[in-house]
Amino acid sequence: MIGRALRAQARSFSGDIVLCWVSVASIAMALSLVTSIPPEFATADAADREAFAAPFSAVTAMYGAVLASVYGCFRYTVDRRDGVIAQRLMLQPRWATLVARLPAAALGGAIVALTGVLGGHLGLAVAVGGVPVEWGSVWSSLALGAAAGVWGVGVGIIVQAHLVALFLVSASMGSAILVAVVWKAGAVYLPLLAMLEALRFDLGALGVAPEDTLDGVAAALVAVGWLLAILVAAGAVFMRRDVR
């Protein structure tokens, strides 16, 4: 059962319009960040470029995570709207349908995050000569995108309504940045910042001082707790609610 459900999800990637357009949005987001960098940075020395790499990676990963969550949410709500979910439930159990969507959402979220990283570095290479690639942050960005994709599909299952889900999934991730403006110590417990910190991104680039951050273990526990909570809630809803 689960093998059939996974194969169905794998086949759906060949025509995944949602992934295509969200990836385009991720590239556009990264390029918009590049355009805000002063042209004088092109003449900066190697040390300054290296110092710039960490905060740029954190900001790119943050926006990539928000878009990855939108992808995970839309991947579900579009299929529900088009009757794909109802059709598959005629052929396989609900639990198999739900479980198979999680790795698909994670893979799609990682792809969205990767396009943002690539777009950002290509834009930097053209505009200011580029910055050193921190491969550790690239892998962390992919992991963050995967987690955000899973978060998004959980929100989509709970909300279901297509446009409402778009607003709520963006708010559920991006609100951490707004909260950080007025309450940094509390904002680090919200999903986005907890995930960023668990993956060792520099929150200083987002305006969070070191004394307000969590240590790595605490951040990981908070991030995992949020993901488990959304998955348990989404699973309970999916197993009981009519999807037609």
Contacts in CASP RR format, 6 or more apart in sequence:
PFRMAT RR
TARGET T0000
AUTHOR 0000-0000-0000
METHOD contacts of the structure
MODEL  1
MIGRALRAQARSFSGDIVLCWVSVASIAMALSLVTSIPPEFATADAADRE
AFAAPFSAVTAMYGAVLASVYGCFRYTVDRRDGVIAQRLMLQPRWATLVA
RLPAAALGGAIVALTGVLGGHLGLAVAVGGVPVEWGSVWSSLALGAAAGV
WGVGVGIIVQAHLVALFLVSASMGSAILVAVVWKAGAVYLPLLAMLEALR
FDLGALGVAPEDTLDGVAAALVAVGWLLAILVAAGAVFMRRDVR
1 92 0 8 1.000
1 93 0 8 1.000
1 96 0 8 1.000
2 96 0 8 1.000
2 99 0 8 1.000
2 100 0 8 1.000
3 96 0 8 1.000
3 100 0 8 1.000
4 91 0 8 1.000
4 92 0 8 1.000
4 96 0 8 1.000
5 88 0 8 1.000
5 92 0 8 1.000
5 96 0 8 1.000
5 97 0 8 1.000
5 99 0 8 1.000
5 100 0 8 1.000
6 100 0 8 1.000
6 103 0 8 1.000
8 88 0 8 1.000
8 100 0 8 1.000
9 100 0 8 1.000
9 101 0 8 1.000
9 103 0 8 1.000
9 104 0 8 1.000
10 104 0 8 1.000
12 104 0 8 1.000
13 19 0 8 1.000
13 104 0 8 1.000
13 107 0 8 1.000
16 75 0 8 1.000
16 108 0 8 1.000
18 71 0 8 1.000
18 74 0 8 1.000
18 75 0 8 1.000
18 78 0 8 1.000
19 71 0 8 1.000
19 75 0 8 1.000
19 108 0 8 1.000
19 111 0 8 1.000
19 112 0 8 1.000
22 67 0 8 1.000
22 68 0 8 1.000
22 70 0 8 1.000
22 71 0 8 1.000
22 74 0 8 1.000
22 112 0 8 1.000
23 111 0 8 1.000
23 112 0 8 1.000
23 115 0 8 1.000
24 115 0 8 1.000
25 67 0 8 1.000
26 63 0 8 1.000
26 64 0 8 1.000
26 67 0 8 1.000
26 68 0 8 1.000
26 112 0 8 1.000
26 113 0 8 1.000
26 115 0 8 1.000
26 116 0 8 1.000
26 119 0 8 1.000
27 115 0 8 1.000
27 116 0 8 1.000
27 118 0 8 1.000
27 119 0 8 1.000
27 120 0 8 1.000
29 63 0 8 1.000
29 64 0 8 1.000
29 67 0 8 1.000
29 116 0 8 1.000
30 60 0 8 1.000
30 63 0 8 1.000
30 115 0 8 1.000
30 116 0 8 1.000
30 117 0 8 1.000
30 118 0 8 1.000
30 119 0 8 1.000
30 120 0 8 1.000
30 123 0 8 1.000
31 119 0 8 1.000
31 120 0 8 1.000
31 123 0 8 1.000
33 56 0 8 1.000
33 59 0 8 1.000
33 60 0 8 1.000
33 63 0 8 1.000
33 120 0 8 1.000
34 120 0 8 1.000
34 123 0 8 1.000
34 124 0 8 1.000
34 127 0 8 1.000
34 128 0 8 1.000
35 127 0 8 1.000
37 124 0 8 1.000
37 127 0 8 1.000
37 128 0 8 1.000
39 127 0 8 1.000
39 128 0 8 1.000
41 48 0 8 1.000
41 49 0 8 1.000
41 52 0 8 1.000
41 128 0 8 1.000
42 127 0 8 1.000
42 128 0 8 1.000
42 129 0 8 1.000
44 52 0 8 1.000
49 130 0 8 1.000
49 131 0 8 1.000
49 132 0 8 1.000
50 131 0 8 1.000
50 132 0 8 1.000
52 131 0 8 1.000
53 131 0 8 1.000
53 132 0 8 1.000
53 133 0 8 1.000
53 134 0 8 1.000
53 137 0 8 1.000
54 134 0 8 1.000
54 137 0 8 1.000
54 202 0 8 1.000
54 205 0 8 1.000
55 202 0 8 1.000
55 204 0 8 1.000
55 205 0 8 1.000
56 124 0 8 1.000
56 131 0 8 1.000
56 205 0 8 1.000
57 117 0 8 1.000
57 134 0 8 1.000
57 137 0 8 1.000
57 138 0 8 1.000
57 141 0 8 1.000
57 201 0 8 1.000
57 202 0 8 1.000
58 137 0 8 1.000
58 196 0 8 1.000
58 201 0 8 1.000
58 202 0 8 1.000
58 203 0 8 1.000
58 204 0 8 1.000
58 205 0 8 1.000
58 206 0 8 1.000
59 205 0 8 1.000
59 206 0 8 1.000
60 116 0 8 1.000
60 117 0 8 1.000
60 120 0 8 1.000
60 141 0 8 1.000
61 113 0 8 1.000
61 117 0 8 1.000
61 137 0 8 1.000
61 140 0 8 1.000
61 141 0 8 1.000
61 144 0 8 1.000
61 145 0 8 1.000
61 196 0 8 1.000
61 199 0 8 1.000
61 201 0 8 1.000
62 177 0 8 1.000
62 192 0 8 1.000
62 196 0 8 1.000
62 201 0 8 1.000
62 206 0 8 1.000
63 116 0 8 1.000
64 112 0 8 1.000
64 113 0 8 1.000
64 116 0 8 1.000
64 141 0 8 1.000
64 144 0 8 1.000
64 145 0 8 1.000
64 148 0 8 1.000
65 113 0 8 1.000
65 144 0 8 1.000
65 145 0 8 1.000
65 147 0 8 1.000
65 148 0 8 1.000
65 173 0 8 1.000
65 192 0 8 1.000
65 195 0 8 1.000
65 196 0 8 1.000
66 148 0 8 1.000
66 170 0 8 1.000
66 173 0 8 1.000
66 174 0 8 1.000
66 192 0 8 1.000
67 112 0 8 1.000
68 108 0 8 1.000
68 109 0 8 1.000
68 110 0 8 1.000
68 112 0 8 1.000
68 113 0 8 1.000
68 144 0 8 1.000
68 145 0 8 1.000
68 146 0 8 1.000
68 148 0 8 1.000
68 149 0 8 1.000
68 152 0 8 1.000
69 148 0 8 1.000
69 149 0 8 1.000
69 151 0 8 1.000
69 152 0 8 1.000
69 155 0 8 1.000
69 169 0 8 1.000
69 170 0 8 1.000
69 172 0 8 1.000
69 173 0 8 1.000
70 152 0 8 1.000
70 166 0 8 1.000
70 169 0 8 1.000
70 170 0 8 1.000
71 105 0 8 1.000
71 108 0 8 1.000
71 109 0 8 1.000
71 112 0 8 1.000
71 149 0 8 1.000
71 152 0 8 1.000
72 105 0 8 1.000
72 108 0 8 1.000
72 109 0 8 1.000
72 149 0 8 1.000
72 150 0 8 1.000
72 151 0 8 1.000
72 152 0 8 1.000
72 153 0 8 1.000
72 156 0 8 1.000
72 169 0 8 1.000
73 152 0 8 1.000
73 153 0 8 1.000
73 154 0 8 1.000
73 155 0 8 1.000
73 156 0 8 1.000
73 159 0 8 1.000
73 165 0 8 1.000
73 166 0 8 1.000
73 169 0 8 1.000
74 162 0 8 1.000
74 165 0 8 1.000
74 166 0 8 1.000
75 101 0 8 1.000
75 104 0 8 1.000
75 105 0 8 1.000
75 108 0 8 1.000
75 153 0 8 1.000
76 85 0 8 1.000
76 101 0 8 1.000
76 105 0 8 1.000
76 152 0 8 1.000
76 153 0 8 1.000
76 154 0 8 1.000
76 156 0 8 1.000
76 157 0 8 1.000
77 156 0 8 1.000
77 159 0 8 1.000
77 160 0 8 1.000
77 161 0 8 1.000
77 162 0 8 1.000
77 165 0 8 1.000
78 162 0 8 1.000
79 85 0 8 1.000
80 86 0 8 1.000
80 160 0 8 1.000
80 243 0 8 1.000
81 162 0 8 1.000
83 244 0 8 1.000
85 97 0 8 1.000
85 243 0 8 1.000
86 243 0 8 1.000
86 244 0 8 1.000
88 97 0 8 1.000
89 97 0 8 1.000
89 243 0 8 1.000
94 238 0 8 1.000
94 239 0 8 1.000
95 239 0 8 1.000
97 238 0 8 1.000
98 157 0 8 1.000
98 234 0 8 1.000
98 235 0 8 1.000
98 238 0 8 1.000
98 239 0 8 1.000
101 153 0 8 1.000
102 150 0 8 1.000
102 153 0 8 1.000
102 231 0 8 1.000
105 149 0 8 1.000
105 150 0 8 1.000
105 152 0 8 1.000
105 153 0 8 1.000
106 145 0 8 1.000
106 146 0 8 1.000
106 147 0 8 1.000
106 149 0 8 1.000
106 150 0 8 1.000
107 146 0 8 1.000
108 146 0 8 1.000
108 149 0 8 1.000
109 145 0 8 1.000
109 146 0 8 1.000
109 148 0 8 1.000
109 149 0 8 1.000
110 142 0 8 1.000
110 143 0 8 1.000
110 145 0 8 1.000
110 146 0 8 1.000
112 145 0 8 1.000
112 149 0 8 1.000
113 141 0 8 1.000
113 142 0 8 1.000
113 144 0 8 1.000
113 145 0 8 1.000
113 146 0 8 1.000
113 148 0 8 1.000
114 138 0 8 1.000
114 141 0 8 1.000
114 142 0 8 1.000
117 138 0 8 1.000
117 141 0 8 1.000
121 130 0 8 1.000
121 131 0 8 1.000
121 133 0 8 1.000
123 130 0 8 1.000
124 130 0 8 1.000
124 131 0 8 1.000
137 201 0 8 1.000
140 199 0 8 1.000
140 200 0 8 1.000
140 201 0 8 1.000
143 199 0 8 1.000
144 195 0 8 1.000
144 196 0 8 1.000
144 199 0 8 1.000
144 201 0 8 1.000
147 195 0 8 1.000
147 223 0 8 1.000
147 227 0 8 1.000
148 173 0 8 1.000
148 192 0 8 1.000
148 195 0 8 1.000
150 227 0 8 1.000
150 230 0 8 1.000
150 231 0 8 1.000
151 169 0 8 1.000
151 172 0 8 1.000
151 173 0 8 1.000
151 191 0 8 1.000
151 226 0 8 1.000
151 227 0 8 1.000
151 230 0 8 1.000
152 169 0 8 1.000
152 230 0 8 1.000
153 234 0 8 1.000
154 230 0 8 1.000
154 231 0 8 1.000
154 233 0 8 1.000
154 234 0 8 1.000
155 165 0 8 1.000
155 168 0 8 1.000
155 169 0 8 1.000
155 172 0 8 1.000
155 230 0 8 1.000
155 234 0 8 1.000
156 165 0 8 1.000
156 169 0 8 1.000
156 234 0 8 1.000
157 234 0 8 1.000
157 235 0 8 1.000
157 237 0 8 1.000
157 238 0 8 1.000
158 230 0 8 1.000
158 233 0 8 1.000
158 234 0 8 1.000
158 237 0 8 1.000
159 165 0 8 1.000
159 168 0 8 1.000
159 169 0 8 1.000
160 241 0 8 1.000
160 243 0 8 1.000
172 191 0 8 1.000
173 191 0 8 1.000
173 192 0 8 1.000
174 192 0 8 1.000
175 190 0 8 1.000
176 187 0 8 1.000
176 190 0 8 1.000
176 191 0 8 1.000
176 192 0 8 1.000
176 193 0 8 1.000
177 187 0 8 1.000
177 192 0 8 1.000
177 206 0 8 1.000
179 186 0 8 1.000
179 187 0 8 1.000
179 190 0 8 1.000
180 187 0 8 1.000
180 188 0 8 1.000
180 193 0 8 1.000
180 206 0 8 1.000
180 207 0 8 1.000
180 208 0 8 1.000
184 207 0 8 1.000
184 208 0 8 1.000
184 209 0 8 1.000
184 212 0 8 1.000
185 212 0 8 1.000
186 212 0 8 1.000
187 193 0 8 1.000
187 208 0 8 1.000
188 194 0 8 1.000
188 197 0 8 1.000
188 203 0 8 1.000
188 208 0 8 1.000
188 212 0 8 1.000
188 213 0 8 1.000
188 214 0 8 1.000
188 219 0 8 1.000
189 214 0 8 1.000
189 222 0 8 1.000
191 223 0 8 1.000
191 226 0 8 1.000
193 203 0 8 1.000
193 206 0 8 1.000
193 208 0 8 1.000
194 214 0 8 1.000
194 219 0 8 1.000
194 222 0 8 1.000
194 223 0 8 1.000
194 226 0 8 1.000
195 223 0 8 1.000
195 226 0 8 1.000
196 203 0 8 1.000
196 206 0 8 1.000
197 203 0 8 1.000
197 213 0 8 1.000
197 214 0 8 1.000
197 216 0 8 1.000
197 219 0 8 1.000
197 223 0 8 1.000
198 216 0 8 1.000
198 219 0 8 1.000
198 220 0 8 1.000
198 222 0 8 1.000
198 223 0 8 1.000
198 224 0 8 1.000
200 216 0 8 1.000
203 213 0 8 1.000
204 210 0 8 1.000
213 219 0 8 1.000
214 222 0 8 1.000
END
